[in-house]
Amino acid sequence: MALACLAAEAERAGDRLAAQGYALVDGSAVDRTAAVAAFDALRAAAAEDEGSARIAPDVPLIGTLLAQPAVRDIVREALGPSARPVRAIAFDKTGHRNWFVPWHQDRTIAVKRRDASAPVGNWTVKAGVPHCEAPVDLLERMLTLRWHLDLIGPADGGLRVLPGSHTKGRLTTEEIAVLASETPAVELAVSAGTVLVLRPLLVHGSRRRTTRGHRRILHVELAAGDPPPPLEWAWA
């Protein structure tokens, strides 16, 4: 299994994102101590203790992330100037908050209310917020940023990806299993401050971590567009 690190990113981030479905950019210009303090405060305020906490996408820490030049440039190149954050989650995979994530695509979006007339399906409720599976054309106008606030090596439960799988549209569980058996996976080892940029349809997963300490990640989803009417983004 290949290991990817920021130093090995020889291609332009935008080219890699288009071709592989993911890219790593430098987000370390921000003072890490301040960023970690803000992250921990957001998790504490959310009062969720399952390793993830949903937060409003307009908090100052997200503004700090999006203002970093490398992040701003790749978002603008991929989605255009109208992109905005529509969902955010603070993850912290520690020794006692640890989990395995199988290969999957990120296909759900958070909306303000459920409406049976909308052309979507697979409705769920997470932390009191309605979620549904978005149409492929909307997912293709979305981007996910994962800002790593801690060093993440192969044993820390970091993300694994199947490069290029974002070009194959919506995949069934069976199709994902076949693809995973045929495609060499890349395990992303990243330094603190690295921002992983990925397309929602990129097949990805993660292992349980076998190390101690924190694995803090600010996960932010951006969209250049709106859900199909009459749906609205949960935090519109």
Phi, psi and omega in degrees: 000133183284152174247134178246134175225163186301323183294338183269002182280086184278331182280161172298142183301319181295322178293317180294319179300316181294318186277318187257342181091000178206160175204155176247129178232158184278119176240028187267004180292337181280145177299116186294321182301316179293320180295318179294319179298318179293319178298311181298325178293321178295318179295319181295321181291331181286340177056036175246135186233043180242020179093347178217146179222125179280133183230157179294138184283006180249018180288154183303326181298324178290322175299322177296318178299311185289341181277348180293131188307314182295322178290312180303319184292317183287327177295315180296319180294322184278324188238345184091178186285348185271358183297142179216153178289136183236347175201147180214143180222138174257114180258143172213099181268102181252185181298325181258356172237088193224142182203158176255137179240117181289168177303132181197171169248149176272103187240358181262150177232156178263127182234165186291319179205155179281139178219117184295342181279348181287144182279056180224174180209192179053055181288139173217171175232124180235122182053037178080003183252128178293138176230150177214168178275123185280155173296152182300322183295330175285316180301327179287348176252026179235162182212145177244135174247133176236103183270111183274118180264357176226156174297134180231115177255183183302331183269000186265012178073034179284179185283145171242141184227156173252099186304137177083353184290345179291346182273357188262007178072198180286129183246144174282168178301320180293319179294323177296319179298318179295315180299318180295331179281342185252342187252125176298124181279153175244126178261124189269108174260122188227153177274162177298132181103344180291140175251121174269124178252126181215154175278139183303329183278358175294128178287128182210168179192185177204155176267167169293147178277151180241013180244172178261175177094195184259153169226075186275128180222128172266113183258120183231129177254132180241152179220144173249074183150181183238160175297161178298138179301148005268019183287153175227151175302146183301326183248031181291000000 
